[in-house]
Amino acid sequence: MGRFAGRFARAEPRLRAGRLVLGLLADLPRKNCWTIAEWAGEKAPYGMQHLLCRASWDADAVRDDVREYVVEHLHDEAAVLVVDETGDVKKGNRTVGVQRQYTGTAGRIENSQIAVYLVYAGMRGHAAVDRELYVPRSWTCDPDRCRAAGLGENTVFATKPELARVMIERFLDAGHRVGWVTGDEVYGGNPKLRSALEERGLGYVLAVACSAEVATKAGMFRADALAAKLPKHAWQKLWAGRGAKGHRFYDWAVIDLAEAAPGHRQLLIRRNRTTGELAYYRCHSARPVPLSTLVRTAGSRWRVEETFQTEKGLAGLDEHQVRRYPSWIRWVTLAMLVHAFLAVVLADEHAHRPGPHDLILSRPQVRERGRQAGAPVSVRLGHERCRVGSGTGPAAGAWMAGRSGRATGGLLPPAGDRRGALPRRQRHQVAGYARRFPALATGVCLLRPLAGCGTRGRAARPAAWCRP
C-alpha cells in the first residue's frame, strides 16, 4: 500500500484501506464491510462503510496508480487491450445503475448492475486497468434518482462502446502504447468505436454478428454468406491460446475487405473444429499483418473472462453490498488493486518457477538437460513420454508427458503406460486441478516415482507432491 498511500489525506482512512485490502486478500467466505471489519478485529462495520462512502480520498487517482503498477510489472510490447462488461445480479431497485437487462453472468435478462472494464493482457499476465459503470437511460432520465445514488448532476447516458472509448483514450493519454484492441460483438458492431480506434492508430480485432454486412470487391455481403463461399483450402488450423480446458485450436480463414478508408481491413472467421460453429471478427491494421497475429489478438479476448473470474472469486469484486456510486467506485477500485497485486505475484512466480504447461519438454530439450546434468537420458520414440535420468536406477527419473498428457497440463504419463503412473484417484485429482485452474496453477511440479516403480507390472505411487 505504500505506493498508494499519498492518495489518502489522513492516516485513518489510509490504515483502514490497508485493512480492507488485506481483507479482500484473505480467505473469507463472503467479503463485505461486515465480514472484513470482523476479520480485522473491529466491533462494527461503520469504519469500513465510512471509508467507502464519506472518507476523503481519490478513487480515480488510485485507479491511475493501479494502471501504472500493472503496465510497469506486466509490460509487454505485444500487449492487447481487452474491453468487456460484467454484471452483478441484484434484488432491489436502489443500487446505482440497476435495472432489468441482459447480463452474461446469468445468461439471461435479470435485475442487474453492469460495468465495463479495460484489461491489459500481455504474455506475463493480465489485469484490469480501468472501469466505468454503465448507467442506463432509465436512470439518467431521473435526476432525483441519480442524486440519491450519488451520481453527479451532469451524468448523461453513455453506451458501453462509448465507455470503452473513454477508457482506451484515458490509457493512451497516460503515455502508454499498445498495438491492438479486442472485444465482443457489443463493441465490434459500433462504427464510432472502430473509427475512434483507427484515428488513434490502433489495430483491432472486434467480434461482429453473423448478420454484419461488409464491403468486398464483389459488393456488400453478410459475414455468414461470405463464410459459406469459402473453399476447404482457405481454412487453417491455428492455436488460439490456452483456455479453461487446455490448448484451444480452431480453423481460421481471412477475407480482405474493400473500404475507402486508409488501412488494411479484413474479415476473420473462426470455426470450431468439433461443432462447426462460426465466429466473425472485423480487423483493421495500418499495414498487412500475418494471420497468426490476428488469431493471437482474437484469442486474447478470453483473458478478460479469466480476469473477471479471479476478481470475483478471489478479490470480492461482486460482493460489495453497496448502493451509492461513490461507494461502488471505491470498492471496485480496491478490488482491482488486489487483483493487480495477485497478477504480478503470479507473473513473478511463473518467471522463476514454471507452471505445469512449462514442464512439457521436447526431445532435444530433454537430451540437453540430461547432458548438462551428466546423467543418462532415455527417450522412448513410440510415444511422447520422455524420462530424464538424474541419478541411478529408475526411481531417479522424472516423468514428463507430451501431447498425450495435455489434459493434465503435462503432469501425467501417457495412457496405458503404467510405469511411473499415479493411482487412479490421485490421477483424477491432478487432472481436475489442471482443468480448473489453468491460469493460477503456480505450484504443482513433477511427480517422482518411488523406488522400484520402474519394475514392469508394478503400479507406482508418488513419493510426494512437490510444491515450490
N, C-alpha and C positions, 0 to 999 in steps of 0.2 A: 504493500500500500504506500510505500514511501514515494513512489513515482507520482501518485495522485494526491498526496497529502496537501499540496498547495491549493487544491480546488475547494477546500473547506475553510470557511472563515474562522471557525472556533475549534478548540481542541475536542469539545464534547461530541459534536457530530462526526469529527474525523475518527475518534476512537470507536464510536458506535457503528460507523460504516465499516470499520475493520472487523468488528464482531459480526456484523451482518454478512460480510463476505466469507468469513470463516464458517458461519452457519450454513451458507449456501454450499460450501465445500464439504460440510460434514455429512455423514451418512444418517440422515433423518428420514423417517417415513413420509412426512409432509414438511414442506418448507414455506412458512409464512411468518408473519410478525409474532404470533403467539408461540409457535414451536421454537423459533430461533431465539426469542427472548428467554424462554425457559431453558434452552440449551446453554445460553450464555450466562445463566445464573441471575437473570433479572426477574423480579417478582411479578411484573406486569408488562404487557406489550406496548405500553404507551410511549416509551422511549424510541422503539423501532418505528412506530407509527409517526411520531414527530419527525424522525429523520426523513421519512419518505414524503411527508405532507408539508411541513412548515419550516424545517431547518434551512439555514442559509448555505446552499452550495449549488454549483452549476453542473447540472447533469450533461449538458451539451459539451462542456469543456472536458468532462471525464470521458465522454464518447470520443472526442478527438484524441485524448491520450490513449484510449484503447486502440484506436485505429493506428496511431504511430507505433504502439507496442507490437501489434500484430505484424505490420509491414516490416518493422525492424528485425523481428525474430523469425518470421516465416517468409522472408523476402525470396522472390523467385522471378527471374527475368521472363519466364513463360507463364506467370500467374494469370488467372482468369477471374473476372468479377462475375458473380452469380447473383441474380435477383430472383426473389421468390417471396411468397407470403405464407403465413401460417396462422391458424385460427385457434382460439380458445373457446370452448363451449361454455355458455353462461346460462343461469336460470332466471335472473331478474332482468329489468329493463333500465336500470340506473347506472350500470357500468358504462364508462365512456366508450362510445363507438359501437355499442352492441345493437344488433338488430337481427331479424331472421334473414340469413344469407347463406350462400353455399360456402362450405369450408372443407378443404381437403382432409383436415384432421378427422372429421366424421364421415366424409364421403357423401354428404347429402346437405340439404338446407337445414340449418339449425340456428337457434338463437345464439349468436357467437360474436366475438370480437376478433378483428383481423388486423394484422400488422405486416408491413413489407420490410424485408431485411436485405442488406447488401453483404455478401460473403466474399472474402478474399481467399481464393483457393490456389495453392501452389503445390509443388512436389513435397515440401516438408510438412505441410498441414493446411488446415483451413479454419477460419473463424469469422464470425460476423463483425463488421466494422461500422455499421450504421443501421438505423431503424427509424421507421416512420409509422405512426398509427393511421390506419385507414378510417376516416370519419365519413360515414355515409351521408347522402344528401338529406335523409330524414333528420339528421342532427344539425347540419349546417343551416337548414331552413327554420330552425327553432332556437333563436338566440338565448332564451331563458334556460333551455335545457343545456346548452353549451356552457353558459355561465355557471350553472350549478355543478357541472362536471369539471370545472377548472380550465376550460378551453378559452383561448383569447377571443376578444371581440372581433378580431379580424380573420377569424377562421373561415376559410372558404372551402368548397368542395374540390377535391383533387382525386383523380382516378389513380389506380395502382400504377400504371405506367408513368404517370406524371410524378408520383412519389419516387419511383425508381430513377427517373431522370434527375431529380433534385439530389438524390444521394450519390449518384455517379458523378455529377458535376462537382459536388462538395468534395468527393475523393480526389478528383483531378485538380481542383483548385488548391488543394493542400500540398500540391507539388509531387504527387505520386503518378506513376505511369504504368499502365498495363496495355496489353495488345488486344485483348478480346473480352467480350461480354456475352453471356448466355443467359437464357431464361426460358420459361414455358410459353404456352400459347397466349396467355394473358398479355405478355409483353411483345411477343413476336408479331401479334396481329395489330399492333398500334403503329401506324406510319409516322406519327410525330416523334415517338421514341426512336425509331430507326433513323429518322432524319437527324435528330439531335446527336446520336452516336456518330453518324457519318461526319457531321460538322466538327466534332471534336477529334476526328481522326482515329476512331476506334473501330476495329473489326468486330463483327458479331456473328453468332450462330444462334438464332432465336427460333424456337419451335412455332409452327403455324398449323392451323387446322387443315384437314384434307380438302376442304372446300375453298381454300385460299387460291385466288387467281393470280397467276404470274405471267409475265411477258416473255415470250421466246421469239426467235427469228421467224417462227412459223405462225405467230399470233398469240392470243391470250388463251391459256388453258388452266383448268383446275389442277391442283397438285396431284390428286389421285388419278386424274386422266393421264398425266404425264408418266406416272409410275407404271400404269398399265401398258404403256407403249415401249417400255424398256426391254431390250433383248437380254437373254440369260448372261451373256458375256459382259454386260455392263455392271454386274454386281461383283463386289469384292468383299471377302471375309476379313474383317479387321477387329482388333482388340479395342474395346471402349473403356478400359479401366477395370478396377476391382469394385465389386458390389457386395451386397449383404450375403450373396450365395457364391462368392468367389469371382473368378475372372469372367468378364462379360464380352462375348463375341457376337457380332451381328454381321449381316450382309449390308453393304453400303453402296449407294450409287449417287452420282452427282450430275446435274444438268446445268449448263451455262444459260444464264438469263440475258435477255436483251433489253436494257433500260438506258434511257438517255443520260441519266446522272453519271458523274465520274465514279471510277472504282470498278472492281470486279465483283459481279453478283452471280450467285449460284443457288440452286435448289438442292439441298442434301436430303437424301431419302434413306431411312434406316428400316431394315426388315428383320423381324425376329426369326431366328433360324428354326425355332420349334413350332410357333403358332402361325408364322407368316404375317403377323400384324405389322403395319407400316406406320412410321412416324416421319414428319416432314419438318425441315428447317430452312429458313431463309438465311443466306450467308452473304456477308459483304466483307471485302478487304481492299486495301489500297492497291495491292498488286496480287497476281495469282499466287496461290499457296497450294501445297500438296494436299491431297485428300486426307492423309493421316493427321494433318494439323486441324482440319475441320472436325474430324472424328474425335480427336483428343479434346477439343473445346466443347463439343456436344456432350461428351462423357463427363465433363467437369460439372455439369448441372446436378448430378446426383450428390455432389459434395454438400449441397445445401440441405438435403434431406438428412445426411449424417449430422450436420451441424444442429438442425432442429432436434433430432433425436437425443443428442448429447446435452444440449442446453435444457431440454425439458426433463431428461432422465437424471442428470447429474447436477445441474445448476438451478433447478426450480424455476425455469422461465415462465411456466404456465400455472404456478401455484401461488401467485401473489395475493389474491383475495383483496384487491383494492378497487375502488370505484372511480376516483378522480384522476384526471390526466396527469397532474404533477407527480402523484404517487406512482402511477403506471410507468411513466418515462424514467423515473429514478430506479424503480425495481428492475426494469428491463436492462437499463444501462449497467447496473451492478451484476446482473446475470451474464451479460456479455463479457464483462471484466473477468468473471470467474471462468467462463468457457475459454476465453483467450489464454488465461494462465494454464488451464489444462492442456490446451492445444500446443502451447510452447513446450511444456514439460514433456508431452508425448513426443513431439518432434525431436527434442534433445535426447530422449531415451532411445528412440529409434536410430538416431545418428550414432550412438555409442553401443547400443545393444539391439541388433536387428530382431524384428518380429518373425513369426513363422514363415511368412511369404518371402523373407530374405534368406532363408536357410536352404532353399532348393538350389542345389549347385549342378552345374553341367559337368560332364565327364572331364573336360580339360581342367576345370576348377578343382575337381576332386583330386586329380593326379597332382596338380601343382601344390595343393595344400599338403598332400601326403609327402611329396618330396621335401617341402620346407620343414616338415616335422621329422624327417628322417625315418619314416615308418613305412611298412609295406602298404601298398594300395591295391585293392582288387575291384574290378569293375565287371559287373555281370551284364553282358550285352543283350540278353534275352528280354530284359525289361529295364525300366528307368531307375531301379534301386541301386545306389552306389554305397559302398562301405569304405570308410577311411580308417585304416588301422592306426591306432595311437598308442600301441603297447604290444603286449604279447598275448596271443590267444584270442578267440572270438569274443570274449567278454569286453575287450577294449574297443570294439567297434561302435560307431555311431551311425544309426540308420538315417538315410535321407530319402524321402520319396519324391519322385519327379511328377510326370503327368498323372500317373496312377494315384498320387496322393493329394490331388488338388482339393478334394472335398474336405480334407482336414488341414489345409494350409501347409502341406508338406511334412506333417508330423508323423505319419504312419507309413509302414512298409506297404508294398502293393498287395492287393487282394490275392489270396491264395499262397502267399509266402509266409509260412508260419514261423520261420526262424527270425527271432527278434520282434515278433508280433506281441501286441498287448492283449490281455484278457478282453473278452467281448464288452463287458461293462465299461472298462476304462477307455476302450477304443471309441465307444459311443460318446463318452464324456469329452474326449479330445475333439471329436468331430463336431459336437454341439457347441463347444467353446469357440471353435474357429468359425462356425457359421454365424453365431450370434454376435460376436464382437470382432469383426474383421478390422475395424479401424482403431480399436482400443486394446488389441491383444499385444501387450508390450512385453509380457514376461515369459511365455512358455518357450523353453529351449529344447534341445534334442533330448530324447529319452535313451538312456544307456541300458542295454540288456544286462541281466545278471550273468555271473559266471556259469558256463555250461549251456547258455541259451542257444549256442550255435550247433548243438548236437542235433542231428537230424531226428525228427519225430518228437522232439520235446518242445512244448509251448513255453515261451519265455514270459517272465514277469518283469515289470520295470523296477529298476533299483530305486528310483526316486524321481519326483518331479524336480526339475532344476529351474528355479526362477531367479533371475538376476535381482 
